[in-house]
Amino acid sequence: MNRQQEVDFYKRNGYVLVKGVFSGEEVEEMRGGVERIIRRAAEAKRDENAAWQGEFMPPAELKKLVLKGFHDVHYHEACFMRAAVQSSMAAILSRLIGPNVHLHHSKMLVKPPENGAAFPMHQDYPYFPHARHTMLAASVHLDRADEENGCLRVVPGSQAQGSLPHVGSYYLNHKQYPISDGTPCPADAGDVLFFNYLTIHGSDANRSERTRRNVLFQYKDPADEPTENVHLDWGAGLMVCGGNPRFDKVKPEFRVTGI
């Protein structure tokens, strides 16, 4: 697809996979960054594994599944700061969101071989709701992702349904929205899947012998105001494209109350 076709596809379906956004060298640098973050987290005794809780999978299976995930990776490794504002990323974002784009937050997700946890179908909207719904995720693939190792799945056009009720604000009713109903989005290392935060998405467990590593950046139009005081971050508001039209609201307001 050319750039205009990508935009049209995104507006119609709520997601678009763009091939080859990052070079092999950039991917390798980010893989190293992921490993260094995991190592430092372990040294700091902060190497927690996370998994979804609930009834979407039998308890015995849930216990076996793990997921390594850390937020704000651009604070930990410079390669992710460069990735967040990389020229190809910025060019795509300016077409999908508009001339003004800023970074909301970043995180990394690692599904280890054979027991990498599933993500039930959900929308990202409940975590950080905004008024104009310009928020999108850019999931950067650092490994080949396919159905065997739990690639992302989406429900095309689901962003048009607006916000849906979630179980405990975490995921959709798994009987009504099973993971298997999502459209698989297989991707190669260096590809980026862009999807709106209202687009229903999830992924199955990693049943393969291969690791699946992704780095995810959330972006939005700076004029798109949050509707709830949630998921605030010191670095939110970094401009990736254009400028912030609101001189007095370029970053969240924080106050140090104690050390």
N, C-alpha and C positions, 0 to 999 in steps of 0.2 A: 504493500500500500504506500502511496505517496502521503505527504504530510496532511493534505486536505482530506484525503480518504480516512486517515487515522482519526482526525477530528470528528468527521461525520460518523464514523463507527462508534467512537466514544460517546457522542451525544445521544446516539440511538440506543446503544447497548449498556452504557454505564461503565465500560471498561475497554481497554485496547492493549494488546501486546505489541511492543515495539522491539524489533530485533536489533541486536548488535549495538546497543547504546554505549556500552563500555568495552574497551579493548581487552585482549587477553592479559596484557601487562597490568591494567587497572584492576581487573578481577583478581589477579594473583596478589596484588598489594592489599586488597580488601580481605582476601582470605587470611593473609598474615595478620591483619588487624583484628579479625575475629578471634584467631587463636591467642593473640597477645591479651585481648580483653578477658577471655576465659581464664587464662593463666593468672592474670593479676587478680581477678575476682576470687579465684581459689586461694591465692596467697592471702587475700584480705578476709577469707572465710565468708565470702558473699556469693559463693557459687551455688545458688539455689536452683533446683530444677522446678519447673512449673508444669502443671497439666490442668486441663479443664476439669471441673467437677460437675457432677450431675448424673442424669439417668440415660444420657444418649448412648452409653456403652456399658456393658456389664461391669460391676465393681472390680472383679478379678482382672479384667482386661485393662481398666483404668490404672490400676496399681502398677502395671508393667510399663506404662507409657511415660516418657519424660520429654521435656523440652527445655532447652537453654535459651533464655531470652533476657536481654538487657536493653534498657532505654538509654537514649541520649548518647549514642555511640560517637557522635561527632565531638563530644567532649573528651573522649578517651583516645581517639586515634585521628591524626590529621588527614589520613586518606579518606575518611568518611566526610570530613568537611569539604574536601575537594570534590568528592562525588556528589554531594548535595547541590553544588553550584556548577557542576560540570556543564560545558557549553551545549552539548547535545541535549542534556536533561533540561536546561533552561529554555532551549528553543522549543522543545515539545510542550513544556509546562505553559509557556506564554500563549500557545495555541489552545490548550485545553482549558486553562483558567482565565487567561486574559493578560494584558500587558504588565500588570502588577502582581507579583507572586512572592509570598514569603513562606519560610519554613516554620512549621508548627512544632514538630519533634521528630526524632529518629529512634530506631531500635533495630536490634538484630535478633533473628530467630534461627535456631539450629535444631534440626530434627536428626538425631543420631540414627545410625543404622539399626534396623530390625525392631526398634521400640520407640521411634519418634512419635510423639503424641499427635493425635488428630485435633483439628479445630472444627467444632460444630459450626453449622451455617449461622451467620450473624451479620449484622451491620455494624460499622464502626461508629455510626452516629451517636448511640447512647453514651459513648465514652467522652465525647467532646462536641456536643451539639452547637451548631451555628445557624444564624438566621437565613443566610442565602444559599447554603449547601454547596459552596464552591470547594469544600475540602475534598482532597483526593489523596490516595496512597500511591506511592511509586515503589513497587516491590522489585528490588534489584536482585537478580539471580546470580549466585556465585558458584552454582553447580547445575548440572543438567537436572531438570525437574520433570518428572513424568508421573503417570498414575501409580507406578510401583513404589516410588519413594515419596508419595504424598504431595503432588503438585497442587497448586491452588485451583479451586473450582469456583465458578461464578454462576449467577442466574441472570442471563442477559435481559436487559430492560427492567430489572427489578427496582432500579433507582426511582422509577416513575411512581412507585407505590407509596413513596414517602416513608416516614418513620413507622416501624412496626413494633408491636409489643414483644419484649424479650423476657426470657426466664431469668429473673434476678438481674436484669440489665446486662446479661452476659451473652446469651445466645438465643436463637429462635427455637421454637418447639420442634424437637428433632423428628417427631412423627409427621408433622406437617411439612417440614423442610429437611428431609434427609440429605446427607452429604452426597449420596449417590445420584441425586437429581441435578446437582450442579454440573455445568459444562466444564470439563477439564481444560486447563490452560498449560499444556506442556511447553517448556521453555529451555533454552540453552544458557550456559553461563554468559553473562554480559547482556542478556535480554532484560527488559523492564516491563512489568505488567502495571499499568496505570488503571485505577478503578476508583469511582466515586464512593464517598463514605456511606451512601445510602444503598449501594449495590450489595446484594446478598452474596456472601462468599464464605468459603471454608476450605478445609483440606482433610484428606484421609490420613491415617497413620502411615509412617514410613515402614513398609514391610520388606524393604530391600536391604542389601548389604552396603548401600551407598549413603553418605551423609547428604542432607539437603540444607544448604545455608542460604539465607536471604537477609538482605538489609533493607529496611523499609523506612522511607521518608514520607511524612505527611506535610502537604502543602495546601495553601489557600490564598484567596484574595485578601489583602490586608484590610479592606473595607468590610469584609464579612465578619460581623460581630458575634462573639460567643453569646449564647442565650442562658448559659449556666456557668457558675464560677467553679469549673472543674478542669483538671488536667493542665494546670498552670505550670510554666517552666521558665527558668531564668533566661534561657536563650531563645524563647519563642519570638518570632518577628524578624529574624535575619532575612534581609531582602535578597532574593534570587534573581528576580526580573523587575525592571521598572523602578518605581518609587512608592513610598507609603504616603498617600494623600493626607493622612491624619497626623499632623506634626506633634500633637500632644498625646497620641496614643500609639507610639511605635513599639512599646514593649509592656509586658505585665508589670504592675506596680507591686513591689515587695517591700517589706519592712523587717529589718533585723531586730528581733525582740530579746535575744539572749544568745549566749555562746556556751 
